[in-house]
Amino acid sequence: MKAATGRLSFLYAALFFELGVNLPFFPLWLRSQSLSDEAIGIVLAAPLLARIIANPVVGALADRSGRARAALVICSVVVTIGTALLAFAGGFLPILLLVTAIALAQGPLIALTDAVTLRSLGELQTPELRYGRIRLWGSAGFAIANLSAGWMLDWLPIASIIGMLVLSALATALAAVAVAVVRVPERPASPMAPDGKLERPHLLVLTIAGASLVQASHAAVYGFSTLHWQSLGISGGAMGSLWAAGIVSEITFFSLLGYIVRGSAGAATLLVASAAVATLRWAGMAQDPQIGFLVLLQFTHGLTFGATHLSSVFLLARITPAGMLAQVQAWLAASWAGIMAVLTTLAGYLYGEWGEHVYCLMAAVSAAGFLLLIPVALGFRGRASLAIALAGDAEQPAQRLG
C-alpha cells in the first residue's frame, strides 16, 4: 500500500502541476496569438464541451473492462503528444481543434485517478483521511506550478508556457505508468450499494447537479482573472502568488479532511457550506477588491473548490455500486465541464463590457447550486439517523438474549 500511495501522490502532483500552468497562464498564450476575448472564451470552453462526451465514454469503458490504469496511461500519453503539437499551431481554428482534441484525452484523467485511488483505499476504515493526504499533493503541485510559472514569465517569453505544459504532461504520463505497474487489492468503495443498484438516485442527481453548478461558477476566475489582474498592472509573480494562496488553503483542507468529515452526513453538510462560501466569494470578487482583500478571497478556494470536489466525490462513492464508480465520477466531471463551458463562453462575451462584474453571474450560479444541495444534506442526514436507529433496534434483542 505504501508504494501505491507514493505513486498516486506523485500522479496527483504531476497532473495538477499541468493544470497549475494551464488554468492561470494558458489564456496569456492565447492572447499572444492575437485572439480576441470572445475567441479566447470559445477556445477555453471547447475542451469543456469535449469532456461531456469523453468523460462518460472513457469512464464506462474503464469500468466494463476493469482497465482504469491502462486508460490513465493511454490518455496521458495522448495529452503529451497533443500538447507538444501546440507549439506548431497558429490561428484561431487550428488552436481550437487541437485544444479540443487534447481535451478528449485530458478530460477523463482526474475522474480515472479518483476512481483508481478510491478503489485502492476501499479497504481502509478511514479512507477520507488517506485520500486527503494523497490528494493534497495535487494541490501542492498546482501551487508550485502557479509560483514557478508566474516567476518564469517575468523572465521568459509567453511562448515558454507551451514548454512548461509539455514537460508537465510528460511527467503525468510517467506517473500514470508508475501507478499502472503497481497492483494493490481493491475493494468496493461504496459499501452502501453492494447489489449493483443505485440507491436513492435522486440524491445522486441532486449531488451532481448542485456540485457541478458550484464548480462551474469558477469559470470566470479560471478564464479571465489572470487577464484582469494583468490589466490592473499586477506582475506575473504576484499573479502566481494569488493563485498559490488559494492552493495553500486547499492543502490545509486536504490534510485535515479525515478529521473534518466523518461519514456521508458530514460530507453533505460541508458541501452545502462550500456552496454558500462560493456565493460570497464571487460577490466579493465583483467589487474589484484591493490586493489585501483579494488574497483573503483567494484563501477561500480550499472550500469553494477543494471541499466541493472532495465532498461530492465521497458522497457519490457512498451510493454508487463498485462496478459503476468510474462512470459516476465521470458523470460528475462531465456535468460541471458542460456548465463551465457555457459560463466560460458567456464570460468571454460579457467580460469586455462587464469587467469584474462578470462575477455577479458566477455568484448567481453558485447560489443555485446551494439551493439544490440543501435537500442533499437533509437526505444524507436522514440516512445517518436511520442507520443509528436500526443499529439500536438490532442491539435490543441481543441484550434480551444476553
C-alpha positions, 0 to 999 in steps of 0.5 A: 500500500505504501508504494501505491500511495507514493505513486498516486501522490506523485500522479496527483502532483504531476497532473495538477502541476499541468493544470497549475500552468494551464488554468492561470497562464494558458489564456496569456498564450492565447492572447499572444496569438492575437485572439480576441476575448470572445475567441479566447472564451470559445477556445477555453470552453471547447475542451469543456464541451469535449469532456461531456462526451469523453468523460462518460465514454472513457469512464464506462469503458474503464469500468466494463473492462476493469482497465482504469490504469491502462486508460490513465496511461493511454490518455496521458500519453495522448495529452503529451503528444497533443500538447507538444503539437501546440507549439506548431499551431497558429490561428484561431481554428487550428488552436481550437481543434487541437485544444479540443482534441487534447481535451478528449484525452485530458478530460477523463484523467482526474475522474480515472485517478479518483476512481483508481485511488478510491478503489485502492483505499476501499479497504481502509476504515478511514479512507477520507483521511488517506485520500486527503493526504494523497490528494493534497499533493495535487494541490501542492503541485498546482501551487508550485506550478502557479509560483514557478510559472508566474516567476518564469514569465517575468523572465521568459517569453509567453511562448515558454508556457507551451514548454512548461505544459509539455514537460508537465504532461510528460511527467503525468504520463510517467506517473500514470505508468508508475501507478499502472505497474503497481497492483494493490487489492481493491475493494468496493468503495461504496459499501452502501450499494453492494447489489449493483443498484443505485440507491436513492438516485435522486440524491445522486442527481441532486449531488451532481447537479448542485456540485457541478453548478458550484464548480462551474461558477469558477469559470470566470476566475479560471478564464479571465482573472489572470487577464484582469489582474494583468490589466490592473498592472499586477506582475506575473509573480504576484499573479502566481502568488494569488493563485498559490494562496488559494492552493495553500488553503486547499492543502490545509483542507486536504490534510485535515479532511479525515478529521473534518468529515466523518461519514456521508452526513458530514460530507453533505453538510460541508458541501452545502457550506462550500456552496454558500462560501462560493456565493460570497466569494464571487460577490466579493470578487465583483467589487474589484477588491484591493490586493489585501482583500483579494488574497483573503478571497483567494484563501477561500478556494480550499472550500469553494473548490477543494471541499466541493470536489472532495465532498461530492466525490465521497458522497457519490462513492457512498451510493454508487455500486463498485462496478459503476464508480468510474462512470459516476465520477465521470458523470460528475466531471462531465456535468460541471465541464458542460456548465463551465463551458457555457459560463466560460463562453458567456464570460468571454462575451460579457467580460469586455463590457462587464469587467469584474462584474462578470462575477455577479453571474458566477455568484448567481450560479453558485447560489443555485447550486446551494439551493439544490444541495440543501435537500442533499444534506437533509437526505444524507442526514436522514440516512445517518439517523436511520442507520443509528436507529436500526443499529439500536433496534438490532442491539435490543434483542441481543441484550434480551438474549444476553 
